């Protein structure tokens, strides 16, 4: 089965202990929920922004297909 690749940056990468996680396809919300099982990543996810195949999603209920890439972007330099 094909997966969704999740790339982690900065503190998200440090908290998860890895830069790449493979997830089952599903809604963006369900994928974010599944990421909470990785190290201390759950602590930073609420402050992160997400890109799906390079684009900002308009809805966390949007379906993410196998083969897609999600970038998890924490706040940089104290930004909101």
C-alpha positions as CSV (number, residue, x, y, z in Angstrom):
1,X,0.0,0.0,0.0
2,X,1.2,3.5,-0.8
3,X,1.7,6.0,2.0
4,X,1.6,9.8,2.6
5,X,5.1,11.1,3.4
6,X,5.3,13.6,6.2
7,X,8.5,15.8,6.3
8,X,9.3,17.4,9.6
9,X,11.3,20.6,10.0
10,X,13.2,22.3,12.9
11,X,11.8,21.7,16.3
12,X,9.1,19.2,14.9
13,X,12.0,17.1,13.6
14,X,13.8,17.3,16.9
15,X,10.7,16.3,19.0
16,X,9.9,13.4,16.7
17,X,13.5,12.2,16.5
18,X,13.2,11.8,12.7
19,X,12.8,13.9,9.6
20,X,10.3,11.7,7.7
21,X,7.3,9.7,8.7
22,X,5.1,7.5,6.5
23,X,1.3,7.6,7.2
24,X,-1.8,6.0,5.9
25,X,-3.8,8.2,3.5
26,X,-6.8,10.0,5.0
27,X,-7.9,13.4,6.1
28,X,-5.3,15.9,7.0
29,X,-6.8,16.0,10.5
30,X,-6.5,12.2,10.9
31,X,-2.9,12.3,9.7
32,X,-2.0,15.1,12.2
33,X,-3.7,13.0,14.9
34,X,-1.5,9.9,14.0
35,X,1.6,12.1,14.2
36,X,1.0,12.6,17.9
37,X,2.3,9.1,18.6
38,X,5.9,10.1,17.6
39,X,8.0,11.2,20.5
40,X,7.1,14.6,21.8
41,X,5.8,15.8,18.5
42,X,2.3,16.2,20.0
43,X,3.6,19.2,22.0
44,X,4.4,21.3,18.9
45,X,1.8,20.2,16.4
46,X,-0.8,22.8,17.5
47,X,1.6,25.6,16.6
48,X,2.6,24.2,13.2
49,X,1.6,25.1,9.7
50,X,1.1,22.5,7.1
51,X,1.7,22.3,3.4
52,X,0.2,19.5,1.2
53,X,2.2,19.0,-2.0
54,X,3.6,22.5,-1.5
55,X,0.2,24.2,-1.0
56,X,-1.5,25.5,2.2
57,X,-4.6,23.4,2.7
58,X,-7.9,25.3,3.2
59,X,-9.6,22.5,5.2
60,X,-8.1,20.0,7.7
61,X,-10.9,17.6,6.5
62,X,-9.4,17.5,3.0
63,X,-8.5,14.0,1.9
64,X,-4.8,13.4,1.4
65,X,-4.0,10.7,-1.2
66,X,-1.3,8.2,-1.2
67,X,1.9,9.6,-2.8
68,X,1.3,13.1,-1.4
69,X,3.8,14.9,0.8
70,X,2.9,16.9,3.9
71,X,5.4,19.4,5.3
72,X,5.1,20.2,9.0
73,X,6.4,23.7,9.6
74,X,6.8,24.9,13.2
75,X,7.0,28.6,14.0
76,X,10.4,30.1,12.9
77,X,12.2,32.8,14.8
78,X,9.2,33.3,17.2
79,X,6.7,34.1,14.4
80,X,3.0,33.5,14.8
